[in-house]
Structures are given as structure tokens and as C-alpha cells.
Amino acid sequence: MAKQAINNIKLGIFVLAGLVILIVTLYLIGRNQSLFGDDIHIRARFRNVGGLTKGNNVRFSGIQAGNVRSVALVNDTTIEVSMLVNRKFQPFIHKNAFVAIGNEGLMGNKVINISTNIIPAAAIEENDLLPTKTEAGTNEMLATLSTTNDNVAIISEDLKQTIKRLNNSAALWNLLNDTTISSNLRISLSNIRYAAVKVNEVASGLNTIVVDAHNGKGTVGSLLTDTVVASDLKKAVGHINQASADADILISRLDSLVQGIQNDVNTKGGTVNTVLKDTALANKLSNSLDNIEKGTAAFSEDMEALKHNFLTRGYFRKQEKAKRKANK
Amino acid sequence: MKGKELKSEAFLNETGAISRFTGWFFHEFLRPRFELREFLRQCFLVGYKSLPLIGLTGFIMGLVLTMQLRPTLVAYGVEARLPDMVSLSIIREIGPVITALIFAGKIGSSIGAELGSMRVTEQIDAMEVSGTNPYKYLVVTRVLATTLMLPILTILSDAIGLYGGFLGINIRGVMSLDLYINEVLNTVVFSDVVPATIKTFFFGFAVGIIGCYKGYNSKKGTEGVGRSANSAVVLSSLLIFIIDLVVVQITDLLGLN
């Protein structure tokens, strides 16, 4: 009798364990399907739901928030999706939140994604119709991939042609096979490095000059910063201006003078014209010059004769002695 | 030709006899007096005593299923879907059917042999003579026990099998128990659990009624007892698959698949 009672207790535990597991499982599944919780009903309209069915998950910013209650055809271009969302999400989902249909992974089930809008709006209410947006689905992705594949094919073809040309280019292969290029390149790089160092030094020197000039050191600095020099420069520039004006006047006068001379030259009978253009006068002058040259030669002979004359010879000797004394 | 006619006649006879036997069960089941004590004893023997065997097979089933599915899912890069596939496979089909087959092997043969030996040793006749209703005492209690205990065994077997699946995932990979349970609960819906649980009542009923029929109508002495036990297992296993096929068709028609 006692054994039967123990057996009955064991049986009771066994049956209860099974029933508890069943009930808990059903409750958890029901809770996941929003059958027992406090939910709010919202709607969204799409042109194409892409296989979305009753029971698919609804996520708000990636968090499980509810599921799809029904998918109904409103007209030939509109499909209305009703969703049950847990009421604890109500304050966070606003009337302007976007509803989109996505995928759970690449090959997973369809899922409704509710995303927030940065523009402020009131929280959703029962039976609200939310705006929708279209996310890139598998078909769109495949279409994009197809375009990418085409582009890759074109690029690879071009690349093939380029490589073919490179392979057939003797100049390039000569260049690549030339072993001296590397040493030349190394030398060039060394020179470039040296030049860079020099440029750096020059830049540094220029920098020093600029700094000195800025601080008023040196001629340039004085020019730029010394107010006395600036004043002097200003005066000098004034004088230059004045001189320039005077020069203008002088040039004008010279111009009139030259003009007068030119008039004199061009006027027949004038002194200048006669001197410059009268050939008879020129001949007379030439004869006169010849006569003077002859006279001078005769005078020179006379003077040489005087040096050897006993009356005047003493005078010339005294002159030479005085000259030698002066040279010592 | 004559042999074929005899076989088909024997098949129809058998079918009719089982149907009458089933009708008799409902007739006796609805009539008082209820053999509660015997019913509880049978529940204990049929349900509680079968738990270790069913639990062990369920655990191995979950573990092996996971380890077999894993390489294929890894090849497709959907290893994360392993809990979904394991849970759906176990809860919808493998759990109820395998549990029912093990149950048929253990309990169907046991009932067939027990009632068969009682028949050939004329204990059932003695009960009739003494005024006790043997059908009510022996058949109704056993059929009710198998009908009610198999669903509970299946639920426990599913739970143990899912735990085996969790261990199977963690042999080669890493997944927390919380994540595993979440994945399972996110995958499984009422339309998976309810039809699978309802069909186990039919499986249990089939195992009980066939076992009792074969044992109750056992003939030809001790040889007949063995034959009853054997044919009870074979026929109840076949019926399990037929019922499963019918239930799948019905759930498909109802849009629950």
C-alpha cells in the first residue's frame, strides 16, 4: 500500500514535470508572439512586402518589440501591415518613425524595422499609421552586384590589354633589365637629398633674414622698421620727384635748343649751315689746316736749329739740368 | 490467386476486428465504474518507468542531430541557425515520432505479451467467470495510460533532446544557454508545438489499442504470446507513421506548416 503511494507520488511528479514544461513553453512562445502582453496596435503601408507574413518579428532600433499581426491588401498598389508592439516601447516610438521591411541575415526571415526620426514628434497611439521607407532588398543588392560585375569585367579586360602592351613593350623591358638604372637612381636620390638639405639651409637663412628684418636688424630691417630712414627715404623720393621735374624742364629746354640748332643747320646762309654744309668753306679750311701743318713743321725745324745755336744752346742745357734735378 | 484473396480477406478481417475492439474501448470507457487504481498503476508503469529509456534516446537524438547538421550549416555559413533547425526538427517531427517508436517497442510489446500470456493461461476467462469485466480492467486502463503518458514523455523527451542539442553546439562551438533558449523560443511558434503535442495522443492511443488487441486476441499457446508481442510492435509502429502522415496533411491543409 505504502509502495503504491510512493509510486503515485512519483507518477504525480512525472506528470507535473511534463505539464509544467508544456505550459511554460507555451507561455514563453505566446509572450514572444505578443499574445499575453500589453500591446499597442500600429500600421504601415507598403507597395511590396517581399514575403512578409503574419508572425514575423518587429524590431525597434534593433530590439525585439513585437510581431506582425496581419498583412492585408488594401488596393492593387497598397498592402497594409498591422503590427503589435509591446506597450513599453510606446514612449520611444514617435509618429514620424520610419517603418521598413528588412531581412534577418542574408537568408533569414523577413523582419519589420522601426527606426527613429531626428525630427521631434508625439509618441505613437493606438492604430497609428506610420510612414514607411524602402530598404535595399536582396533583389536590389543582386542588381547592384550585377552592375559591379559588369564593371569588373570591363576593368579586367582593360587591365589585360594594358598588361599585354606592357609585355610587348621592348623599351620598358630594356628599362627594367638595365642594371645601371638602380645605381643612377641611387645617385640621383642622393643628389636630391643633398639639394633638399641645401634648400633647407637656404630656407633657414631666408627665415633668419626675414626674422631679422621683422626685428629691425640689418639694412632691410632698418628700411622696414626705422622711421628716420623712412622719413629720409620719403624726402629722397621727394627730391627725386623734384629732380625729375627739373629734368623734364631741362629736357624741354634742350629740346628747344636742339630745335634751334637744327633750324640753324637747315637755314642757308647761317653760320652753322655755312660751317657744316658749305663745301667751299670746307676746302678753304682744309687748305688752311695744311698750311698750319707746314708752318708747324718749319717752326719745329727752327727750334731744333736754335738748340744747336751757340747763342741759345746754354739756355736749353740749363732747362735739361733743372728737369733731371726735379725727377730725382 | 486464392492465396491473395485469403490475405486481403484476412487483412480486412483484422481491420474490422481492430475497429470493433476500438469501438468496444469507447463503449467501456464511457461506462462507470472506473478502475482508477489500476489506471494509476498502469500510468506509473507505462510513463514513469519509461522515462529513463525515453530520456536517454531523446538526449542522444538531440546531440547527434546537432552534430550531423552542423557541418552542412557551416558549409553554407549559417551556423547561427543551428538552434532554430534543431528545435524545429525535434519539436515538430523527430521528438514525437522517435519517442512513439521507442514507446511502441517497449510498451506495445509489453502489453501484447502480458495480455497474451493472460489469455493463453486463461486468466482473462477466469476474470469473466468471476464477474469482473476484463476488458475494462485490462484494456481501458492500459489504453488510457498509453494515450495520456506518451504526450508527457514526448514533452520531457523534447526538453532533454533540446538540451542535448545545446551540448552538441558547444562541443565544436560556443553558445550561451540564454542565447540558445532565446533562439529556440524565437523560432518555435504555437503551430509547431500544438499539432506535435496533439498527434502524440493518437500515437499513444494506437500503441495501447494495438498492444491490447494483439494480446487480448492471442492464440496458439506460448508461441502466440511472442507473436502477439511482435506483431503489436510492428503494427503500432506502422500506425504511428500513418497517423503522422495524416496529421501532417491536416496541419498543411489548415495552414499550420
Interface residues (C-beta under 8 A of the other chain):
Chain A: Q4 N7 N8 K10 L11 F14 V15 A17 G18 L19 I21 L22 T25 L26 L28 I29 G30 N32 Q33 G55 N57 Q64 G105 M107 G108
Chain B: R37 L40 R41 C43 F44 G47 Y48 L51 V78 A80 R81 P151 I152 L153 I155 L156 A159 L185 N186 V188 V189 F190 V193 T197
